[in-house]
Amino acid sequence: MASSLLTKALRPIKQPSFLSALRSLNFTSIATAHDSPSDGSSSSSFTFDNNTSNNKEQDNNSIYLKPKASNSKREATTSSSSVTMPMSFMTGSIVGKRFYKQVSTRESDDGVGWTVMLDYRTLKTPSKRPLKLPTLALAKAIAAEWEYQQTDGIRPFTMPLMKLACTALERVPLTRGKVIENLMKRFDQDLVFCRAPEDNTLTVGLHAKQVEKVDPLLAWVNSEFGFKPTVYSSFFGGKQEECLTNTVENLLKKTDDCELAAIDALAAAAHSLVIALGIFHGKLQIDEAIELIRLEEDLQVDKWGLVEGGHDVDIADLKVQVSSAAAFLGLSRRNLFSD
């Protein structure tokens, strides 16, 4: 079931295997999970212990799983409980040992959306919001990330879809205007609007590559939005027509939270809102987007050589960021799975 849903969502994407690049990463910080001391609280969340002790570092890395308190034995066995990931989940360090055996998905209680279950516990976001996902396909994909976790620790770095889901559910609804404002603030200096000088012997090769690879994307912008973008060679950037800027901003305002979270992640990785919108509209595939992002750097690598442990790591990281955001975008679209 999960395989067929993922295949359907990723059919237009040529290189969807974004998790494979993460398996070689090493982690050093380890947190431990153990039963919470009995303090009479009724919390059912997966949280850090704030008690003071001699070993401060150990306390900061400790995570307690607290069952929901109840007044009777019967209530204790039938009451639902949940798992709330600590805020450090978003930072990338190991947040605790794997405390669950089985990962599954189920429809949310209100019948609108899907959620992930760790054994009998319902997964929640770091701020204790229900992790209610728009499609079963996305829920299955995030469940697969949790299933992949090893017994010695939960590694958020290997869970890009979970992190994007938390961003879409928590950050975007509260800061939607600010997210759009930050995207538009950098629009005039977009990567694809910057053109290397044609009359310089050092950059003539790059200019020719930009004409070959970037101009078709600029032509698509003109066709899609009705305004021709302005290219420039100035180090300080240029200024796009106000009509084009307003059209792009209005498009962003019409996106849902998952779409805006994906576009924001793609634009941050690409240093280009135009490339992010190209993926959003299906104009660019993942490998085409990565080629545009690395156009100048790849020419330098071809001329001077690749630095092992530098360029190769950057390429792998870029593939993970772009692929995961593109996959999240496809998996979150309800109309893709309506049939």
C-alpha positions, 0 to 999 in steps of 0.5 A: 500500500505504502509503496504504491502510494509513494510511487504514484506521488513520485512518478514525475520525479526522476530521483526520489531516493532522498533517504539513501544519502543519509545512511552514511551520516554519523552522530555523536550525541545520544539521549536516553529514554526511561520511565518518568519519576512519579510526580503526580502530573498527568502529562502523556508527552515525550519530553525533556526532564527539567529537574536539576542534578549534579550531572547537568549534561545527562539531564539535558539529554534525558527524555521521559515518556509519561503515560497519561494519569487516570483515576482507575485501572480500567481508565489506565488501560483504555485511555489514549496516550500520545508521543510529543517530540521535544523541540530539539527534534528540529535541530538534528541531534539524537533525541532518544532511544527508540521506545516503540516496536510498531509504526502504523497509520490511521485516520484522524479522530475527526475523519479529516486527515491521517496520523501516525501511530507509534505502537498505541501512541498518537504522534504529536508535533514538538508544540504538542499539536496533533500531527494531522496530515492531509493524505494517507500517502504522506502519513505512510511516508512519515511512518516509514521514516519512523520505522527506519529509526534504529534502536540506539537512537531517533535521528531527526536528520534522517526524517526530512518529511517529518520535519517539513510536516512539523514546519507546515503544521506549526510555523507556517500557520503562525508566520505565513505573512512573514514567510511570504515576505522573506521569500519576496524580499530576495526575489529581485536577487534570485539566482536565475536573474543573475547573469555572468558578463559575456565580455569577460574571458573568465566568465564567457563559458558560464554565460554560455551555459546560463543562456543554454540552461537558464533561458528556457526557465526564464521563458517559462516565467514569461509564459506562466506569469505574463511578464518577462523577467529582467536579467542583470550582471551587477553584483548588487542585483537588479529590480524586477517589474512590479507586475511580476513581483505582485503576481508571484506574491499573489500565487504564494498567498493562494498556497496551502500550508504544506505547499508554502512550507515546501516552496520555502524549503526549496527556495532556501536550498536553491537560493531561488524562488523561481526554481522552487516555483518551477518544481511546484508547477512541474516545469522542473524535475529534481535533477534539472533543478539541481543542475541549475543550482550548481551550474557555476560551481560545477563549471569550477569543479570541471576546471579545478577538480572536485574536493573530496569531503567538500563538494561531494558532501555539498552535492549529497546534502543539496539532493536531500534538501531538494528531493525531500521538499519535492517529495513532501509537496507531491505527497501532500496534494490531496487531488493526486490521490483522490481517485 
